[in-house]
Amino acid sequence: MADVSVIMPNYGYDRRLHAAVDSVLAQSEPVREILISDDASPDGAASRLRDDFAALDTAGVEIRVLETDTNGGPGRARNRAIAEAKGRYIAFLDADDAWLPEKIERQIAFMQDTGAGLSYTGYEMVDEQGEHVSYFAPPERLTRDDMLRSNSIGCLTAIYDAGRYGRFYMPTIRKRQDLALWLIIIGQLGPAQGMPEPLARYTRRESSVSSNKFKAAAYQWRLYREVLGMDVISASRNFVHYAVNGYAKHR
């Protein structure tokens, strides 16, 4: 069993979460635990999820459903789970997404071989019907400057070594909290290391690539200016790279 805690934020009772959990339970090397952190869902989702998973044969993998008192966004929900995680390695997965069966086995072996504090893999993009759209193969090494210009670490692929380097938490901003976390970790530990081959499956929803692209750009600008404290010139320079790389990544 891999000493991995899987962090899954949740809001609302969504059956897609079950498919994501199934992909974790289907790993060739089982994880230690799955922590589903409910962000104050108004429909009693946390209680219903507890009932669902209590009846599920998890083959020794512990599933815990946590609750927050007030809605604070996915970053805060993830932080609640990170604080309670028992595993050495902290991994992330959202309800829309899934892992391929060998992801944990191969990625943890990679981290042990390289000593990487933060690692990631490539992933396949699929549409809402599960049909293939494209593959994303990130570089094998990512510096802070690289990440300021393009977030090449898919949250569904990231794992960091909390046992060796301590716990890192996401800034509690509503968007781009994952990128902010990678920047924090890389800033302290040095470049992240990755495996370009796709070991996860990301669902690309039409709303996320059309109507929300301007909101995403606004949050990226706020990350530069408000969270990282960049001056206008530095923020503008990185934002241009972000816009160009984002278009190439999602076209």
C-alpha positions, 0 to 999 in steps of 0.5 A: 500500500502506498502511503498516499492521502488523496485530497478531494474537494466536494460541493453538492451531491454529484454522482461523478465523484463516485467515478473519481473515487472508483479510479483511486480504488482501482490503482495497481498500488492502493493508497492509504486513504481518500479524504473527501472534504465537503465545502458546506454543501446545502443539500446534505451531501456529506451525510449522503456520501458517508452512507454511499461509501460506508457500503462500498468495498474499499479493499482496506482503503479508508474513505473519510468525508469531512465537513466545513462549517461555512462555504470557503471555496475549494482551496479551503476545503482542500486545506481542511483535508491536508491538515487531517491527512495521515499519509506521507504523500499528498495527492489531489483529484477532483470529482470531474477527473480520474486516474489511470490504474498505474498512476500512483505506483509509477509516480511514487516510484518516480518520486522515490528515485528522484527525490522530487518534493513535488511531482506531476504527470501528463494527462488526457483531456476528454469531453463531457461524453468521455471522448478523447480531445487531446493529450497534454505532456508537460516538461520534465522540469518546471521552475518558478519562472516556468509556472508564472508563465503557464500552469503546466501542472494539472492539479489531478496529477500533482503529488507532494512529499509532506513526510519529508518536506512538511505540509503546504497549504493552498492560499484561500483564494477562489481560483488559481489556488492550485497554481499558488500552491505549486509556486509556494512549494517550488519557491521553497524546494526548487523545481518540480519534476514530472513524467510527461506520459498521461496517467490521468484523465481530465474532463474539459467542460465547455463552460470552462473553455468558453464563457469562463475564459475571461474570468480565468484571465482576471483571476490570473491577473489577481494572482500576480498582483494581489497574491504574489505582489508583482509590480505592473510590469512584471505582472504584464510580462507574465500575463502575456506568456500566460495568455499565449500558452493558455491558447496553445494548451486548450485550442 
